[in-house]
Amino acid sequence: MTGDTPTGTIPRRSGYAGLDQQPWTRCRSCPALLYRKRLRRNLDVCPECGDHRRLDAPERIAQLVDQDTFRQLPGPATQVDPIGFVDSMPYPQRLAAARAETGLAEAVLCGTATLGGYGLVLAVMDFRFLGGSLGSVTGELITRAAEHALTNRLPLLLVTASGGARMQEGVLALMQMATISQAIAALREAGLLTVSLVTDPTYGGVAASFATCTDIVLAETGSRLGFAGPRVIRETIRQTLPADFQTTDFLLRHGQVDMVVERRALRARLRWLLAAAAPAPGRPARTAPTPDRATGAPPPNGLAGAAAGPAARAWRGDTGPDDWTDAWRIVRSARHTGRPTTLDYLATAFDGFVELHGDRLGVDCAAIVAGLARLGDRYVAVVGHQKGHQPRELRARNFGMASPAGYRKAMRVMRLAARLGLPVVTLIDTPGAYPGVEAEQQGQAAAIAESILAMTGLPIPVVAVIIGEGGSGGALALAVADRVLMLRNAVYSVISPEGCAAILWHDRAAVPQAADALRLTAPDLLRLGVADEIVGEPSGGAHRDPAAAARLLRRALLENLAPLLDVPAGELVRRRRRRFRQYGAAASVLPSEAGPA
């Protein structure tokens, strides 16, 4: 299934071999009939209309780096199926088909090279491989590339082309957003340049993490980038989209990228950036953190949760795994409008709360509640999603779907807590971040990415609780924590069951089947090691007895915060980063090259 890539070579593009034999091709954007050799000489840009054709990873590397300098990095290459996902075909069969079609073992190609004589590490995604989706092995490869850059004090270039996190790996795919982001945080701390080159298309979890949290974000002409794609926005909130929505013109106008660069100018622009970041003669380099301080030790083989063993995970309450038999029923319970909200718990599980408003840039997002609270004899900062109960309140709170201003407000309060030395508690209940046009204009993907990045380095205890819905990146943005708890009827998922059914089954009737396949319930997340503890609910659900639910939550918070309070700040950050580092390759990993299959 895997093989070694010869030194100094780039994997062959088996997927395009047939096309390359055709002397002529039609431009996808204009009527021009193009001679293929001429098109190749023009870097696959139409000479008539300027359309930038998509490149695969080997083509991209060949165009960017100095000839014969690319050396592929070793990494895991194995068949990963952490949740046994099956839709119209088993996930391992999809992986095998993608490997056969592309000649690659995964959706990213990582290595070292020189560009204009400057050394760098690069990770280049390939959209042909399952839509460039971010899975556990993909995340592991990119993280190892970042760690290699840190160890060798080299700049890191990330070239993105992705539809988002890989549904077939459930919430473990979502965790890769945090794993890679904290590796980028370590490079920032070491004073090493990180650059993202956004290519077409870049969406979802990739857009909301490493594509937008680097020092410099470039976009290739013709690219599209956003948290939610146009189809998702049209089908969920029925908004009419501008003609240039999420295009490079849109991104530049709304400040989402540093610059838009035509393909023929990319190499020269990247060389200029590498030269600017290169240590000047006589200027001492900053000391790089050790790998353990930066991201934690590399993960052991096997699932992160399985490595810790059942004894390290806890059930709180008088129920066990046998009480959860219907994933779709639990999803409906998590969405029940009678469930206690963040404000309900602040009024009942805590001993006082002072709310802080606004992002300090002109907006106060009502979907995020943040402030200072008292819990027993200790003050804490609390940040949570707020849905509401009645239709008017639900609309006013945007159904718990935060805007970029909401995540900026959350970061403001968490940074205040860090300055004051107060622990942070987050209460998570959202179907996802708001996918509207205005959210995209204001940088939704970057706001989520920065929240994830900021939480990886908070020098204070952080406890996150999924109290209802934990919807994708909008939930993860508040869940990079030392302890992650889930209420018994809460869910946490890379995508909603409805979205998964629409994309993979093309059938609304398959929603319950999708809910089960996603492994999104609290026991599922406990087994995967994403959740540390399940907090019981009153019989029939938290909405049946909110006061009892508040007592259970309060006890869980007090008991989980107590052991964290005496841990030194540096050790807290090391442990948190080690925790998320363990979500890399979520199955047995074989040392090999993640190159041609």
N, C-alpha and C positions, 0 to 999 in steps of 0.2 A: 504493500500500500504506500510506502514512502521510500524515498531514495535520497542519496546525497547529491547536492549540486556541486559540480566541479568548481574549484576555486577560480574566481574571476569571470564566471559566466552567469548568464541570466536564464531562468527556466524558459524552455521553448513554449510558444503560444499554440498549443495543439488545437484550441478551440477555433482559431481563425485560419487554419491551414487551407481549408477548402476555398474560403473567400480570397485568400492571397493569390490563388491560381487564376482568378478571373481578372482580365486586363482592365476592365472598365467597371465603374460603379456609379450609382446615382446619388447625388447629394440629398440628404434628408430634408433640407430646408429650402432648396431652390431647384429649378428644373435641370440644372447643369449635369451633364454626363461627363464624368471625370476619369482621366487615365490614372489608374491606381498608382503607378510609379511616380507620377507628378504629385499626386495627393500625399504620398509618403514623404517625398522631398519637402513638401510644405507642412510637415509635421501633422498630417491628417487634419489640416484646416482647409476648408473649401476655398480655393483661390477666387471664386466668383462672388460668394456672399459672406465669407468669413466664418461660416459655421464650424465650431470646434467639435469634431467627432470624439466620442468617448474612447479613451485608451485603456487597455488592460494594464496590470501592474508591470509586467516585463517591458512593455512598450514605454510606459512612463519612466521607468528607471533608465532605459537606454537613452531617452531624450534628455534626461536631467544631468546624469553624473558623467564624470570623465571616463573615457573609454577604458574598458578592461580593469576598472578599479572596484567594481561591486563584489563584495564578499558576503555571502548569505550567513546570517547568524543561526546557530543551532537552537532548536526549540522543540516543544512537544508536537508530535504528529501522531494522533491516535483517533480511534473512533469514539466519539463522545456522545452519550445519550443519557444525560443525568436523570431525566424524569420519564424515560420510556415513552416518548411522544409518538403518537400515531394519528395522522389525519387521513388523507386519501392513500398515503403510503407511509411505512415506517420511516422515521427520521434517518436511521443509518442508510437506507436506500437513497434518500435524497442526497446525503453526503457523498455516497459513492458515485452518484450520477454527476454531481458537481465536480468531483475530482477528475472523472473521466473526460468531462467536457472542457475543463480549463487547463488540465495538466498541473494544477496546484493542489496542495493538501488542505489549504485553508484560504480564507478571504483576505489574507494580508501576506505581503512578502517583505521581510525585514532583513537588513544587512548594513554593512558599513561601506563607505565609498569616499571618493574625493569629488568635490565640485569646484572647478576653477582652482584646483590645488589645495583646497581647504577640506580637512577631514570632517566627516559627519556620520551620524547614524540616521537611517531612514526607515520608515514603515509605510508601505504603499498598499492601499486597499484595492481590491479588484471586484468591481460590481458584478462581473459574470458569475462569481461564486455566491449563490443564494442571495443575490441582491446586495452583496457586500455586507451582509448582516453581521452584527457583533455577537459572537458566541464566546464560550468559555476559553477555547483554545486560541481564538482570535485575540481575545483580551490578554491571555497569557503571553502571546508572542509580542504584542505591542508593549506590554509592561516590561518584558525582558529586554526589549530594545531600549526602552528608557533607562533601565538599570545599567545596561551596557554603556550608554552615553554617560551616565553618572560616574561609573567606575573609571572610565577612560577620559573623563572631562571633555566630552565632545558635544557639539550642538545636536539637537534632535529635530528632524523634519518629518512631519506626519502628513501624508497625502490621503485625503478622505474621499470615499465614494461609497455611499451606503444608504440603505433604506431604514436603518435603525437596528435596535437590539433583536436578536434572533428568537422568535416566538417559541421554536421547538425546544429551547433550553430553559424556558420559563424564567423565574425571577433570578436564577443564577446568571443569565445573560445580562439582566439589568445591573447586577452587581459589578459587572466589568466597567461600567461608567465610573464608579468610585475607585476601583482598583487602578485604572489607568490615570485618573485625575490625581490621585495621591502620588503616583510616580512622577507626574509632571510637577507637582508641588515640590518634591524633593529636588528636582532640577532647578526650579526657581530659587530655592533656598541656597543652592550651591552656586548661583550666579551663572548658570549655563543657559544659552539661548534655546528657546523652543519656538518652532515655526509650524503653523498649520497651513497647508495648501488645500483649499476647498475646491473640489472638482464636482462635476455633475453626475448624479445628484447626491446631496448630503442631507439626511433627515434624521429625525427621531433621536434615539439615545446617543448616537455619534455626534450629531449637531449639538446636543445638550451636554456634552462633556468635552472630550479632548479636541474636537474640531474648533472649539471657540474659547478654550481656556489657556491657550498658549500665549507667549509674549507678543507674537505678531501673527495676524490672520490675513492671508492672501486668498483671493478668489480668482480662479481662472475665468477668463471671459466665457460667457455662456453657461456658467454654473448656476445651480439653484441650491439654496440652503434654507432650512427652517426646522422648527420643532415638529410641527404638524404639516403634513402635505396638503395640497389643495383639495384632494378628494375627501380627506378626513374632515376638513373644515366645512366643505359644502354639505357633507352628509350628517354632521353632528350639530352644527349651529346655524346652518342654512344661510351663511353670509355670501354676499356677492363679492367676488375677489377682483382687485385691480388687474388690469391687463398685464402689468409687469411684476406681479406679485412674486416675491422670493427670488427674483432674477438678480443678476449682479448690479444692475442699475438701482434696483430697490434696496439691496443690501448696503451699497455705498451711500446712498442718499440718507438712509436711516442709521448710519454709523455702526453697522454690524460687522464690517470688515475694514482692515486698514487700507487696502488697495485692491484694485482689480487689474489683472495683468494678462495681456495676450500671451498665448502659448509661446510664440517666437521670442518673447522677452523674459520668460520665466527664469531661464537659466542665469541670465545676466543679473536679474534682480536678486535672486537667491545668493549668487556669488557676492554681490554688494553687501547683503545682510551678514553673510558669514565673515566677510572681511571686517565689517564694523564691530562684530562681536569677538573677533580673535584677540587674544591677549597682546597688548602692546609691549614692545621690548622694555624690560625693566619694571613692568607692572606686575606685582605679585598676584597670582591666581587665588581666588577664594578657596578655602578648604572645603572639600566636599564631605558631606556626612557619610558615615559608613553605611553599607547597604542595609544593616539592621536598623540604624537610626532613620534611614530614609524611607524604607518601605516595608521593613520586616524581612525575616528570612524567607527564602523561596518555599512555596507550599509543599507539604508532603504529598505523596501519591494518594489518590482517593479524594472523596468529598471532604470539604472542610468540616462539615458537621460530623461525618462518620469518623474522622480522625480523632475528634474530641471524645467520641463515645457517648452513649446514652446517659451516663452518670453526670456528664457536664451540662445536660439540658434538664429543665425542670417543668413539671406540670403544677399549676397553682389552682387549687379548687378540688372538688370531689368528682371530677369527670376525667376520662382518659380518652385515648384515640378511638375506641370503639363507638363513641358518641357522635363521630363525624363520618357520615356515610354518603352524603349528597352534597357535592360541591356547589351545584347551582342553587340549592336551598340556602346554603351558607352565604353565597353572594347576595341573594335577595334579602337575607337577614342583615347583612352588613350595610345594605342600602336603605333599610327601613327608616322612614322619616321620623319615627319616634325614638330612635336611638339617641342617647345622650351625646351632645356635641362638646367641643372644646370649652365653650363658655359654660355649659352645664357642669362639666367636671371642675372647672375653676371655681364655681360657686359651691360645690359639694365635697370634692376630694381635697381641696386646698383650704387654707385658713385665711385667705385674703389675697386680693389681686389688684394691681394698678396697671391699667392698660397704657401702652405707649403707641402713638399713632405715627404713620407717615414714613416715607422712604427718604425724606430730606431733599427730594428732587421734584417735589410738586404733586405727589400722588399718595393717597392712602388706600391701599387695596383692602376691601372689606372681607375678602375670602381668607385672609391671614389675620389672626389675633396674636398679639405679642405684648409682653410686659414683664413685670416683676411680681412674684407671688411668694407667699409664705407656706411652707409645708412642714408642719410640726414646729420645731425650734430653729428651722433653717430657712433662709431666703434662697429662692431659685429664680432663674429666668424661664419663662414658658413661652413657647411659640407653637401655634397649632392652626390647622385648617378649620374653618367655621362654615358649616352648611346651613343650619337652621332647620325648622320643623314645618312651618306654614309656607304656602306658595309665595307670599309676598317677601318673607324673610329669605327664602331660598333664592329668589331672584336677586334680592339686594346683595346677598353674599356670593352671587354668581355660582351657586351650587357647590361651593368649596373649591372652585377652580381658580387658582391664584394667577395673577398677572405678574409680569416682571417686577412691578413695584412691590408686590407682596413678598417676593423672595428677597428683594433689596431691604425691605423692612425687617424681615427675619434675620438677615445677616447683620443689620445694624444693631439689633437687640442682642444677638449672640456675641458680637464683638464687645458690646458694652458689658455683658456678663463676664467675658474674659478679663476685661480691665478691672472689674470689681471682684474677681475671684469667685463668682457664683456658678454653681452647677446649672446646666441647661436641661430642661425637659421638653420634648417635642411630642405633640399629640397629632396624629396623622389620620386624616379622613377626607380623601379627595378622589374623584374619578380620574383626575389627571390635571396637569397644568392647562390653563385656558388656551385654546388653539385659535383665537380670533385674529383678524387682520391687525388690529391695533397692538395685540400682544407681540406679533411678529415684528411690527414696526419698531417696538420698544426693546426688542432683543430677548425674547423668551428663552431661546436656547442658551444664550450666553449667561442669562441670569441664573438658570438652573445649574449650568456648569460652574459658575463662580460660587454658588451656595455649596455644592458638593465639595469643591476645592477648599473653601474656607473651613468647612466642618472637619476635614481631615487633619487640620492643624490646630484646632481649638485646644488650649492648654488647661482645660477644665473638664470635669466629668459631664458626659452627655448620655442621657437615657431617652430613647425614642419608643413610643407606644403607638402601634397601629390600632386605633379605636374603632375603625369602620372599614372604609375602602382605602387600600394602598395602591393607588393607580400609577404605575410606571414611573417615569422620571420626575413627575410632579410630587410623588411621595418620597422617592429616594433623596430629593433635594433637602429634606428635613430628617433623613434617617441614617446619616453617616454617624453612628453612635458607638459608645462603648458597650451598651446593652440595648438590645432590640427586643421589646415585648410585643405580644399580640393578644388582643382579646379573643376569647374563644370563638366568636362568630365574626371575626375580622378576616379580610383577605388581602393579599399582597401579590401583585402580578405585573408582568412585563407588558401586558396588553389586556383589555377587557375581553371577556368571553365573546361578546357580540362582535368586536373587531376581529378577533381570531377566527371566528366562524365565517365571517364575510370574506376574509382573505384566503383562508386555506380550504374551507369546505364549500364556499360560495352558496351557503344555505343557512337561512335564519333558524331553521329547525334544529341545526346542529349546535346551538348555543350551549345547552346543558352538556353535551359531549365535549365541547371545547373547554368548558369550565373544569371538567374532570381532568382533561389532558394537560392543562396548564399547571396543575399541582399548586394551587394558590391558597389553600386553606392553612390555618395555623399549624396543624400537625404536619402537613407537607413541609412547611417552612422550617419547622423544628427539626425534622429529619434531615433537611438539606443543610442545616447549620446556619441559616440566615436569621432565624429567630432563636433567642436564648431561653425564652420562657413563655408559656401560655397562661394568661390571666383568665380565670373562670368568670362566667357570667351567671346571673340568676336564671333559674329554670325558664325556658322559653325565650331567653335573650335579654340583653341589657335594657331594652325598651319596656320590658314588663315590670321591672323594679329598678329604676334609675338610682335610687338611694343605695341599694345593696351593691349595684355595680360600682358606684363611687367608692364605697368602703373597700371593695376588693382592689380597685385600682390604687387607692391611697396606700394600702398595705404593700402592694407590689412595688410601688415607687420608693417607699421608705426602705424596704429591704434591699432593693437593687442599688440605690444611691449610697447607702452606708459604706459598703466595702470600697467604693471608689474615692471617697473623700480624702483618705490618707495617702493615696497614690501620688507620687510626685508628678508634676506637670509633664516633664519630658517622658516619663514612663507611660503616662496616659496616651500621649501621642504615638509613642512607639507601639504600644499594644493595639491601638485602634488601627494603625496602618498595617500592622501584622494581620489583624483580623480580616481586613478587606483584601490584603494580598493573597489570602488563602482561597479566594474565590476565582483563582486563575483557571487552570485546567481542571474542570470538575469531574474528572474520571482518571483511571490509571493512565499515567503519562509515561511514554517511552522516550528516552533520549535519542533524538534523531534530528534531521533537518526537515523543517516544514516547507519543503520545496515541491518538486514534481511528485505526483502520486504514482 
